[in-house]
């Protein structure tokens, strides 16, 4: 890998936002194209962060710092990527289901998915089933991903599955679920497509769906 790209990846993993942004600008000035910087420096760096998080080598604060670093660096690249006509890997509609106000896990999933090059439309918390469907239609989404932390709101996921399958999105989008009380058996029971145990796994699964 180009020395400049290696430096950017290392700075991102260390969460050095200011230095990383400067290094990205320097790489652009050297003539390295934006898509290469995105794929081989920023996304590869976030891949390392995701693997370390999954292996419990780093924790949520370190992931958040790396994500902040990536977002600042993307400020430099976004105008260039638009000029180059860069296509995102895919689009995910993300939210915590109706009646549930927990968002830490969802926010982590958002970060990890963006780190895989996915466009994430985050609907926030307390999201009714019809809003997931509307957003998926509006954004031509590949995946609807919903989270729940409370056992009392798990049933809302069935509502999301039913709403998607009753719409013209059926067979067009995959439904992904996750959260502390969720299991693979529950995923199968309600007819969702994918269950992920954590943010890193969710991001990997979403990426695989979109590039398949």
C-alpha positions as CSV (number, residue, x, y, z in Angstrom):
1,X,0.0,0.0,0.0
2,X,1.1,3.6,-0.7
3,X,2.9,5.1,2.3
4,X,0.4,8.0,2.5
5,X,-2.6,5.6,2.5
6,X,-0.9,3.5,5.3
7,X,-0.4,6.7,7.3
8,X,-4.1,7.7,6.9
9,X,-5.3,4.3,8.0
10,X,-3.0,4.3,11.1
11,X,-4.1,7.9,12.1
12,X,-7.8,6.8,11.7
13,X,-7.3,3.8,13.9
14,X,-5.6,6.0,16.5
15,X,-8.5,8.5,16.3
16,X,-6.2,11.4,15.4
17,X,-8.9,13.4,13.6
18,X,-7.0,16.6,12.8
19,X,-3.9,14.8,11.6
20,X,-5.9,12.3,9.6
21,X,-7.8,15.1,7.8
22,X,-4.5,16.8,7.0
23,X,-3.1,13.5,5.7
24,X,-6.2,13.0,3.5
25,X,-5.7,16.5,2.0
26,X,-2.0,15.8,1.4
27,X,-2.9,12.5,-0.4
28,X,-5.4,14.4,-2.6
29,X,-2.7,17.0,-3.4
30,X,-0.3,14.2,-4.4
31,X,-2.9,13.1,-7.0
32,X,-4.2,10.0,-5.3
33,X,-7.9,9.7,-6.3
34,X,-10.6,10.0,-3.7
35,X,-12.0,6.5,-4.2
36,X,-8.6,5.0,-3.6
37,X,-8.2,7.0,-0.4
38,X,-11.7,6.0,0.7
39,X,-11.3,2.3,0.0
40,X,-7.6,1.7,0.8
41,X,-7.1,4.0,3.7
42,X,-10.3,5.0,5.5
43,X,-12.5,2.0,4.9
44,X,-9.6,-0.4,5.5
45,X,-8.8,1.4,8.7
46,X,-12.4,1.1,9.9
47,X,-12.2,-2.6,9.0
48,X,-9.3,-3.0,11.4
49,X,-11.3,-1.1,14.1
50,X,-14.3,-3.3,13.5
51,X,-12.2,-6.5,13.9
52,X,-10.5,-5.2,17.0
53,X,-13.9,-4.3,18.5
54,X,-15.3,-7.7,17.8
55,X,-12.2,-9.3,19.4
56,X,-12.7,-7.1,22.5
57,X,-9.3,-5.5,21.9
58,X,-10.9,-2.1,21.8
59,X,-14.2,-0.8,23.1
60,X,-17.1,1.6,22.2
61,X,-15.2,4.9,23.0
62,X,-12.3,3.9,20.7
63,X,-14.8,3.0,17.9
64,X,-16.6,6.4,18.3
65,X,-13.3,8.3,18.2
66,X,-12.3,6.4,15.0
67,X,-15.7,7.1,13.5
68,X,-15.4,10.8,14.3
69,X,-12.0,10.8,12.6
70,X,-13.5,9.1,9.5
71,X,-16.4,11.6,9.3
72,X,-14.0,14.6,9.4
73,X,-11.8,13.0,6.7
74,X,-14.9,12.4,4.5
75,X,-15.6,16.1,4.5
76,X,-12.5,16.4,2.3
77,X,-13.5,13.5,0.0
78,X,-17.2,13.9,-0.4
79,X,-17.1,16.7,-3.1
80,X,-14.4,14.7,-5.0
81,X,-16.3,11.4,-4.8
82,X,-19.4,13.1,-6.2
83,X,-17.4,14.5,-9.1
84,X,-15.9,11.0,-9.7
85,X,-19.4,9.6,-9.7
86,X,-18.6,7.2,-6.8
87,X,-21.5,4.8,-6.1
88,X,-22.1,3.8,-2.5
89,X,-22.0,0.0,-1.8
90,X,-25.7,0.0,-0.8
91,X,-28.3,1.8,1.3
92,X,-29.6,0.7,4.7
93,X,-32.6,2.1,6.6
94,X,-31.8,1.9,10.3
95,X,-33.8,2.6,13.4
96,X,-34.9,1.4,16.9
97,X,-38.5,0.1,16.8
98,X,-41.6,1.8,18.1
99,X,-41.8,2.1,21.9
100,X,-38.0,1.7,22.4
101,X,-35.8,4.7,23.0
102,X,-32.5,3.0,23.2
103,X,-29.9,4.1,20.6
104,X,-26.3,3.3,21.7
105,X,-26.3,-0.1,20.0
106,X,-28.0,1.3,16.9
107,X,-25.6,4.2,16.7
108,X,-22.7,1.8,16.8
109,X,-24.2,-0.3,14.0
110,X,-24.6,3.0,12.0
111,X,-20.9,3.7,12.4
112,X,-19.8,0.2,11.5
113,X,-22.0,0.1,8.4
114,X,-20.7,3.5,7.2
115,X,-17.2,2.1,7.8
116,X,-18.1,-0.5,5.2
117,X,-19.0,2.1,2.6
118,X,-22.7,1.8,3.1
119,X,-25.1,4.7,3.0
120,X,-27.1,4.6,6.3
121,X,-30.4,6.5,6.7
122,X,-30.8,6.6,10.5
123,X,-34.5,7.1,11.5
124,X,-33.6,7.4,15.2
125,X,-35.7,5.7,17.9
126,X,-39.3,4.9,18.5
127,X,-39.8,4.2,14.8
128,X,-43.2,2.8,13.6
129,X,-43.2,0.0,11.0
130,X,-44.7,2.2,8.3
131,X,-41.9,4.7,8.6
132,X,-39.3,2.0,7.9
133,X,-41.3,1.1,4.7
134,X,-41.7,4.8,3.6
135,X,-37.9,5.5,4.1
136,X,-37.0,2.3,2.2
137,X,-39.1,3.3,-0.8
138,X,-37.9,6.9,-0.8
139,X,-34.2,5.9,-0.7
140,X,-34.3,2.8,-2.9
141,X,-32.9,0.8,0.1
142,X,-31.3,-2.6,0.0
143,X,-31.8,-3.4,3.7
144,X,-34.2,-2.4,6.5
145,X,-32.3,-2.9,9.8
146,X,-34.2,-2.6,13.1
147,X,-33.0,-2.7,16.7
148,X,-34.8,-3.4,20.1
149,X,-33.4,-3.5,23.6
150,X,-36.6,-4.2,25.5
151,X,-38.3,-7.5,25.5
152,X,-41.6,-5.6,25.4
153,X,-40.7,-4.0,22.0
154,X,-39.5,-7.2,20.3
155,X,-43.0,-7.8,18.9
156,X,-42.7,-4.5,17.0
157,X,-40.1,-6.2,14.7
158,X,-42.9,-8.6,13.6
159,X,-44.8,-5.5,12.5
160,X,-41.8,-4.2,10.5
161,X,-41.5,-7.6,8.8
162,X,-45.2,-7.7,8.0
163,X,-45.3,-4.2,6.7
164,X,-42.3,-4.8,4.4
165,X,-43.8,-8.0,3.1
166,X,-47.2,-6.4,2.5
167,X,-45.6,-3.7,0.4
168,X,-44.1,-3.6,-3.0
169,X,-40.7,-3.9,-1.3
170,X,-41.3,-7.6,-0.7
171,X,-38.4,-9.6,-2.3
172,X,-36.5,-6.3,-2.9
173,X,-35.1,-5.6,0.5
174,X,-33.7,-7.7,3.2
175,X,-34.8,-7.3,6.9
176,X,-32.0,-7.3,9.5
177,X,-32.7,-7.4,13.2
178,X,-30.6,-7.1,16.4
179,X,-30.4,-6.0,20.0
180,X,-29.8,-7.5,23.4
181,X,-32.9,-9.7,23.7
182,X,-32.9,-10.8,20.0
183,X,-31.9,-14.3,19.0
184,X,-31.5,-16.2,15.7
185,X,-34.5,-18.3,16.7
186,X,-36.6,-15.1,17.1
187,X,-35.4,-13.9,13.7
188,X,-36.6,-17.1,12.1
189,X,-39.8,-17.0,14.0
190,X,-40.9,-13.6,12.7
191,X,-39.6,-14.1,9.2
192,X,-36.7,-11.6,9.2
193,X,-33.7,-12.4,6.9
194,X,-30.7,-11.7,9.1
195,X,-29.9,-11.6,12.8
196,X,-26.6,-10.0,13.9
197,X,-25.2,-10.3,17.4
198,X,-23.2,-7.0,17.3
199,X,-22.4,-3.9,15.2
200,X,-19.4,-5.4,13.5
201,X,-21.3,-8.5,12.4
202,X,-24.3,-6.4,11.2
203,X,-22.0,-4.3,9.1
204,X,-20.3,-7.4,7.6
205,X,-23.7,-9.0,6.8
206,X,-25.1,-5.8,5.3
207,X,-22.0,-5.4,3.1
208,X,-22.3,-9.0,1.9
209,X,-26.0,-8.5,1.0
210,X,-25.3,-5.4,-1.0
211,X,-22.4,-6.7,-3.0
212,X,-23.9,-10.1,-3.7
